[in-house]
């Protein structure tokens, strides 16, 4: 796989750019291919776009019943889009938590940060604050 870095937009008010980083020559993934998930599983795609102060941002994704961690992340570059794909147990409740240690949110004072989660291509959560 190739590492691809794509310029998305210049962030107004800063000498920064919003970029996508991903592997593969075909562009940012749109969903976890169903062939990667086993029977009884759904694909979950999580996309996080950081703001200018990305070091404030972290997240966790856990199953509600078992408290098992599905995924987590921190230590991001500013104004960058990250896309994660997971196979999760179909129908199992889960919780996505996103944290901003400074408390000013992902949007809009210092960039256009946001997040979106899709299960089997359907948006199940999103936000920007």
Secondary structure, DSSP 4 states (H G I P E B T S, - for coil): --EEEEEEEEETTTTEEEEEEEESSS-S-SS--GGGSPTTEEEEEEEEE--TTGGGEEEEEEETTT--EEEEEE-PPTTEEEEEEEEEETT--EEEEEEETTSS-SEETTEE-EEEEEETTEEEEEE--
